[in-house]
Amino acid sequence: MKKLLSCEFNIDTARVELRHSDGSMLAIDCDGVEDEYAKTIRQRSALDYLVYNAPLEYAELVLCRNVEGYLQNWSSLDLLD
């Protein structure tokens, strides 16, 4: 079983990189994710916040294909302000 060793945002490539104990690496193209899911500047900001402050949670959203759900929940919370 491979173990996750690190998860960090690489600002030079605009990718979240996950490294595993078996030597494999997964890189998530953050620009592509934003282009696909973020329809407003506020949604892009929400994803940017995650990528800089919580890259593991960002990766989990993308890998579990729950980005739309996150943005919908985030947008509904934003309306409560």
Stockholm file with secondary structure:
# STOCKHOLM 1.0

chainA/1-81         MKKLLSCEFNIDTARVELRHSDGSMLAIDCDGVEDEYAKTIRQRSALDYLVYNAPLEYAELVLCRNVEGYLQNWSSLDLLD
#=GR chainA/1-81 SS CCCEEEEEEETTTTEEEEEETTSCEEEEEHHHHHHHHCCSHHHHHHHHHHHHHCHHHHHHHHHTTCHHHHHHHHHHHHHTC
#=GC SS_cons        CCCEEEEEEETTTTEEEEEETTSCEEEEEHHHHHHHHCCSHHHHHHHHHHHHHCHHHHHHHHHTTCHHHHHHHHHHHHHTC
//
